[in-house]
Amino acid sequence: MPIRYTKIVATVGPASSAPDMLTRLHAAGVDVFRLNFSHGKHDSHAAALAAIRGAEKESGRPIAVVADLQGPKLRVGETPEDGVPLSFRQDIALECSSEPSEAGTIRIPHPELFAALEKDVILKLDDGRMQLTVTEAGKDRATARVDVGGRLTSRKGINVIGAALPVAALTDKDKADLDFACEAGVDYIALSFVQRPEDAREARERIKGRAGLIVKLEKPSALESLDAVLAEADAAMVARGDLGVELPPEQVPIIQRRIISACRAAGKPVIVATHMLESMVQAATPTRAEASDVANAVYQGADAVMLSAESAVGRHPTAAVAVMDRLIRAVEADPDYWSELAERQQEPEPTTADAISVAAANIAAVLDCRAVVAFTTTGSTALRLSRDRPGAPILGLTPLVETSRRLVLAWGVAPIVTHDVTTFDAMAESAEKAAAEWGVEAGERIVISAGVPFGRAGKTNTLKISRVGAGGE
């Protein structure tokens, strides 16, 4: 079957954590599994990771695993069993307290929230189902007007619109989860509720190179310094759940497109997530709007699209993966997809590595090469090629299993673990062998990109054109 360039991320949960189900999901098309640390305990995540590695060994293809941290989630305190009624235009008191709420008063056990409250700041409750506007603010007490009413029950989430919270993106729970996940051997840490570059920097310092860092873009404050945030990360996620709560709905598609474009320019893989095939939590087929949503993310150039509840708790996890696989392949079979990618080609930087990657993409197009082969230790060569979106698969050859797994997330990259090479002839021989095993037929051309001398990271400086089974040209 032809390669699928755009990758699929699936969330592991009660519906998908069994080893045989994880194997089936991988066979159906999952490239990356997400472990959601907002739910579950360490032993259950460890069991899922072990099962994923088992599926990886069985298939012979690398699988990336993402540990998604919960982040500093703000929630209201306890309420009476029947909740606290909120009526339109009602004035309601907000108190910094761990005591239960009552009619006319919402108690919130988060001093950091009250430190950020000012007049006209908006609070959205329960994923935006209710909304308040602050009219007066004090150190541990505020008054708000109800804009959208409802019945508020215990522990519902709070989103703050119009103020940056004085909290770090890593809570104590996140730090423990991060350390556990890195020791267990995940490939990426996804950092929730990033507000500023310093949040990503703190996480990177704690990771200490043990995993890649994905910044989840779900706070408008992060978008104000988007390029600086991306500079601290290895990849990004358009987390449309909280982003859609904190922004007007008409802004979310525009922001999604902006983030994808910024990630493409930075050469950082980007995942589009949340509600992509939401109806398939129950239904066996998606809505037409959902199909268009997935297709739109692919047309925009996303590296990966993600399933959340569809694979974690849904009734049809393998069907959801199969549908997403078909939707992606349909878009990638459209000539307009490739012409639009070419129109959005990024300007190369004046570096040897960029010159080589652009040349490799152009050679692949002119000579109709079946694959671009990238020898890489850190993954940077393959990622640079992925940024240029060549019209041929990128075979990322690396001696490091860890690098191969991280490359799974990148558009168009098929990672292959191979032995290290020390000579030019060995490079060509290894590339041709890997291409043949991958499916390139004898006599077909490939482009080979590498750094000489071999084994030195960040030194991509060589191109070679070969015909498989026929040596160099």
KACOR-V327726 format. One record per residue. N is the residue number from 1. RES is the residue in one letter. OMEGA is omega in degrees with one decimal (none if undefined). Layout:
BEGIN
N/RES/OMEGA
N/RES/OMEGA
END
This chain:
BEGIN
1/M/179.4
2/P/-179.2
3/I/169.1
4/R/-173.9
5/Y/-179.8
6/T/-171.8
7/K/179.2
8/I/174.7
9/V/178.4
10/A/179.5
11/T/178.5
12/V/178.7
13/G/-177.1
14/P/-177.7
15/A/-170.5
16/S/-172.9
17/S/179.1
18/A/-177.1
19/P/-179.1
20/D/177.7
21/M/177.3
22/L/177.1
23/T/-179.8
24/R/179.6
25/L/177.0
26/H/179.3
27/A/-179.7
28/A/175.8
29/G/179.9
30/V/177.6
31/D/-173.7
32/V/175.1
33/F/179.6
34/R/173.6
35/L/-175.0
36/N/-176.6
37/F/168.1
38/S/-179.4
39/H/174.8
40/G/179.5
41/K/-175.7
42/H/-177.4
43/D/178.6
44/S/176.8
45/H/178.0
46/A/179.1
47/A/178.4
48/A/179.2
49/L/178.3
50/A/179.3
51/A/177.9
52/I/178.0
53/R/175.2
54/G/177.1
55/A/178.0
56/E/-179.5
57/K/-178.9
58/E/-176.8
59/S/-176.2
60/G/179.3
61/R/179.1
62/P/175.4
63/I/175.6
64/A/178.1
65/V/-179.1
66/V/170.7
67/A/-176.1
68/D/-176.4
69/L/-176.6
70/Q/-178.2
71/G/-176.1
72/P/-178.8
73/K/176.5
74/L/179.8
75/R/171.6
76/V/178.4
77/G/178.1
78/E/176.3
79/T/170.2
80/P/-175.6
81/E/-178.9
82/D/174.5
83/G/176.8
84/V/-179.7
85/P/176.2
86/L/-177.5
87/S/-179.1
88/F/178.7
89/R/177.5
90/Q/169.5
91/D/-176.2
92/I/-179.9
93/A/173.7
94/L/-178.6
95/E/174.4
96/C/-174.1
97/S/174.6
98/S/178.3
99/E/178.8
100/P/175.6
101/S/178.1
102/E/-179.1
103/A/179.1
104/G/-177.6
105/T/173.3
106/I/179.8
107/R/-172.5
108/I/-175.4
109/P/-176.8
110/H/177.6
111/P/-178.6
112/E/176.8
113/L/-177.7
114/F/176.9
115/A/-177.5
116/A/-174.2
117/L/173.3
118/E/176.5
119/K/178.1
120/D/171.3
121/V/-178.1
122/I/174.5
123/L/174.9
124/K/-174.7
125/L/174.9
126/D/178.3
127/D/174.7
128/G/-179.7
129/R/176.1
130/M/-176.8
131/Q/176.8
132/L/170.6
133/T/-178.5
134/V/178.1
135/T/174.8
136/E/-177.8
137/A/175.5
138/G/-174.6
139/K/-178.5
140/D/179.4
141/R/177.9
142/A/174.9
143/T/-178.8
144/A/176.0
145/R/179.3
146/V/177.1
147/D/176.9
148/V/-174.5
149/G/-179.9
150/G/178.1
151/R/-174.9
152/L/179.3
153/T/-170.6
154/S/167.5
155/R/177.3
156/K/-175.6
157/G/179.0
158/I/171.8
159/N/-176.9
160/V/-178.3
161/I/175.6
162/G/178.0
163/A/174.2
164/A/-177.5
165/L/178.9
166/P/-179.4
167/V/174.6
168/A/179.9
169/A/-179.7
170/L/172.7
171/T/176.5
172/D/177.2
173/K/179.8
174/D/-179.8
175/K/178.2
176/A/179.6
177/D/179.3
178/L/-179.4
179/D/178.2
180/F/-176.0
181/A/179.5
182/C/178.4
183/E/-179.7
184/A/175.8
185/G/174.1
186/V/-175.5
187/D/179.3
188/Y/168.0
189/I/176.4
190/A/-175.7
191/L/-175.9
192/S/172.2
193/F/175.0
194/V/178.4
195/Q/-172.2
196/R/-180.0
197/P/-178.7
198/E/177.5
199/D/179.0
200/A/-179.2
201/R/178.9
202/E/179.5
203/A/-179.4
204/R/179.3
205/E/179.3
206/R/179.8
207/I/176.9
208/K/174.6
209/G/-177.0
210/R/179.9
211/A/172.4
212/G/-178.4
213/L/173.5
214/I/174.9
215/V/177.2
216/K/-176.3
217/L/-176.6
218/E/177.8
219/K/178.4
220/P/180.0
221/S/178.2
222/A/-178.0
223/L/179.4
224/E/177.3
225/S/-172.0
226/L/-177.3
227/D/179.6
228/A/176.8
229/V/-179.6
230/L/179.9
231/A/-179.6
232/E/-171.5
233/A/173.6
234/D/-179.2
235/A/-178.5
236/A/176.3
237/M/172.1
238/V/-175.1
239/A/-167.3
240/R/178.6
241/G/179.1
242/D/177.0
243/L/179.6
244/G/175.6
245/V/-173.2
246/E/177.7
247/L/172.0
248/P/-174.9
249/P/-178.9
250/E/-179.9
251/Q/-173.5
252/V/178.6
253/P/-179.7
254/I/178.8
255/I/178.0
256/Q/-179.5
257/R/179.9
258/R/-179.3
259/I/179.5
260/I/179.6
261/S/180.0
262/A/178.6
263/C/177.5
264/R/-179.9
265/A/-178.7
266/A/-177.1
267/G/-179.7
268/K/177.9
269/P/-179.3
270/V/178.9
271/I/171.1
272/V/-170.0
273/A/169.4
274/T/171.8
275/H/-176.6
276/M/176.0
277/L/-169.5
278/E/-178.0
279/S/-179.6
280/M/166.5
281/V/178.9
282/Q/-172.6
283/A/-179.7
284/A/178.3
285/T/-179.7
286/P/171.0
287/T/177.9
288/R/177.9
289/A/178.4
290/E/177.3
291/A/178.3
292/S/179.8
293/D/177.9
294/V/-178.7
295/A/-179.2
296/N/178.4
297/A/179.0
298/V/178.0
299/Y/-179.1
300/Q/175.6
301/G/177.3
302/A/174.8
303/D/-175.9
304/A/173.2
305/V/-167.8
306/M/169.9
307/L/179.3
308/S/-180.0
309/A/-178.2
310/E/-179.6
311/S/-176.5
312/A/-176.6
313/V/-175.2
314/G/179.4
315/R/-173.2
316/H/-175.0
317/P/-179.4
318/T/177.6
319/A/178.8
320/A/177.6
321/V/-178.9
322/A/178.0
323/V/-179.8
324/M/177.3
325/D/-179.5
326/R/-180.0
327/L/179.9
328/I/-178.0
329/R/178.9
330/A/178.4
331/V/-177.3
332/E/174.2
333/A/-178.5
334/D/179.2
335/P/179.7
336/D/178.1
337/Y/-176.6
338/W/178.6
339/S/178.3
340/E/175.0
341/L/-179.6
342/A/179.8
343/E/-179.3
344/R/179.7
345/Q/-177.6
346/Q/175.4
347/E/179.8
348/P/172.6
349/E/-178.1
350/P/178.4
351/T/177.6
352/T/-178.1
353/A/178.7
354/D/178.6
355/A/179.6
356/I/-176.8
357/S/177.2
358/V/179.2
359/A/179.6
360/A/179.1
361/A/-179.9
362/N/178.3
363/I/179.2
364/A/179.5
365/A/-176.5
366/V/-175.7
367/L/-179.4
368/D/-178.9
369/C/-178.7
370/R/-178.4
371/A/169.3
372/V/-177.0
373/V/-178.4
374/A/171.7
375/F/-174.2
376/T/175.6
377/T/-179.4
378/T/-175.6
379/G/-173.2
380/S/179.7
381/T/-179.9
382/A/179.2
383/L/178.1
384/R/176.9
385/L/179.0
386/S/178.2
387/R/-177.2
388/D/174.2
389/R/177.1
390/P/-179.4
391/G/177.8
392/A/178.3
393/P/177.7
394/I/176.6
395/L/-177.7
396/G/-178.3
397/L/-178.4
398/T/176.3
399/P/-174.3
400/L/178.0
401/V/-178.3
402/E/178.6
403/T/-179.2
404/S/-179.4
405/R/-179.9
406/R/-179.4
407/L/179.3
408/V/-175.4
409/L/-171.5
410/A/179.0
411/W/170.3
412/G/-175.2
413/V/172.0
414/A/-175.7
415/P/179.2
416/I/176.9
417/V/-177.9
418/T/177.3
419/H/179.2
420/D/178.0
421/V/-177.7
422/T/-179.5
423/T/-178.9
424/F/-179.5
425/D/178.3
426/A/177.4
427/M/-178.7
428/A/-179.7
429/E/-179.3
430/S/179.9
431/A/-179.4
432/E/179.0
433/K/-179.8
434/A/-179.9
435/A/179.2
436/A/179.2
437/E/179.4
438/W/176.9
439/G/176.7
440/V/-175.1
441/E/179.9
442/A/179.7
443/G/179.2
444/E/-175.7
445/R/169.3
446/I/172.7
447/V/-178.4
448/I/178.0
449/S/-178.3
450/A/176.0
451/G/177.5
452/V/3.5
453/P/-175.4
454/F/175.3
455/G/178.4
456/R/-175.9
457/A/173.3
458/G/-176.4
459/K/179.2
460/T/-174.1
461/N/-171.9
462/T/172.7
463/L/175.7
464/K/175.8
465/I/-179.1
466/S/166.2
467/R/-178.0
468/V/179.5
469/G/-176.9
470/A/179.4
471/G/-175.5
472/G/178.1
473/E/none
END
